[in-house]
Amino acid sequence: MKKYNLIFLSNAKLLLSKRFFNSWQEIQSFYEDYMTSIEFNSLEEVNDYLCFEYNLTIEQASILTAKINAAKYDIELTF
């Protein structure tokens, strides 16, 4: 899979993950509340998606995703 995954959980959480997964089925096995996920090659792609889907500015999206660099694997995105 790609370098980053946005993972949507049924408990209304949205995670940004840099864990390596071979498939969405593997993600589903890892997260109990898994609903769906979207793959991205870069944080720039993630930020563009967040701007489009959540009507954020690029600055707002960048602040949300910047924390992934310091995280071991995942961060929760909260708006």
C-alpha positions as CSV (number, residue, x, y, z in Angstrom):
1,M,0.0,0.0,0.0
2,K,0.9,3.7,0.0
3,K,3.0,5.7,2.4
4,Y,0.0,7.2,4.3
5,N,-3.6,6.0,5.0
6,L,-6.6,7.9,6.2
7,I,-8.6,5.4,8.2
8,F,-12.2,6.0,8.9
9,L,-13.5,4.2,12.0
10,S,-17.2,3.6,12.9
11,N,-16.7,5.4,16.2
12,A,-16.4,8.6,14.2
13,K,-12.6,8.8,14.5
14,L,-10.4,9.6,11.6
15,L,-6.8,8.4,11.8
16,L,-3.8,9.3,9.7
17,S,-1.5,6.3,9.7
18,K,2.0,5.7,8.4
19,R,1.9,2.0,9.2
20,F,2.6,-0.3,6.3
21,F,-0.4,-2.4,5.2
22,N,-0.5,-4.8,2.3
23,S,-4.3,-4.4,1.8
24,W,-7.4,-2.8,3.2
25,Q,-8.2,-6.2,4.7
26,E,-5.1,-6.0,6.8
27,I,-6.1,-2.6,8.0
28,Q,-9.6,-4.0,8.8
29,S,-7.9,-6.7,10.9
30,F,-5.8,-4.2,12.8
31,Y,-8.6,-1.7,13.7
32,E,-11.7,-3.2,15.2
33,D,-13.9,-0.3,14.2
34,Y,-12.6,0.0,10.6
35,M,-15.0,1.3,8.0
36,T,-12.9,2.4,5.1
37,S,-9.5,3.9,4.2
38,I,-7.9,6.0,1.5
39,E,-4.2,5.6,0.4
40,F,-1.9,8.5,-0.3
41,N,1.7,8.8,-1.4
42,S,2.5,12.0,0.4
43,L,1.3,14.4,3.1
44,E,0.7,16.9,0.4
45,E,-1.9,14.6,-1.1
46,V,-3.5,14.1,2.3
47,N,-3.6,17.8,2.8
48,D,-5.2,18.4,-0.6
49,Y,-7.9,15.8,0.2
50,L,-8.6,17.4,3.6
51,C,-8.9,20.8,2.0
52,F,-11.3,19.5,-0.6
53,E,-13.5,17.2,1.6
54,Y,-13.5,19.2,4.8
55,N,-13.2,22.7,3.4
56,L,-10.0,23.4,5.3
57,T,-7.3,25.9,4.2
58,I,-4.0,24.4,3.3
59,E,-2.6,25.8,6.6
60,Q,-5.2,24.1,8.7
61,A,-4.7,20.8,6.9
62,S,-0.9,21.1,7.3
63,I,-1.2,21.7,11.1
64,L,-3.4,18.6,11.4
65,T,-1.1,16.3,9.5
66,A,2.3,17.7,10.7
67,K,2.0,15.7,13.9
68,I,2.5,12.4,11.9
69,N,6.2,13.1,11.6
70,A,6.7,12.9,15.4
71,A,4.2,10.0,15.8
72,K,5.4,6.4,15.8
73,Y,2.5,5.1,13.6
74,D,-0.9,6.9,13.9
75,I,-2.5,10.2,14.8
76,E,-6.1,11.0,15.3
77,L,-7.3,14.0,13.2
78,T,-9.7,16.2,15.1
79,F,-11.4,19.2,13.5
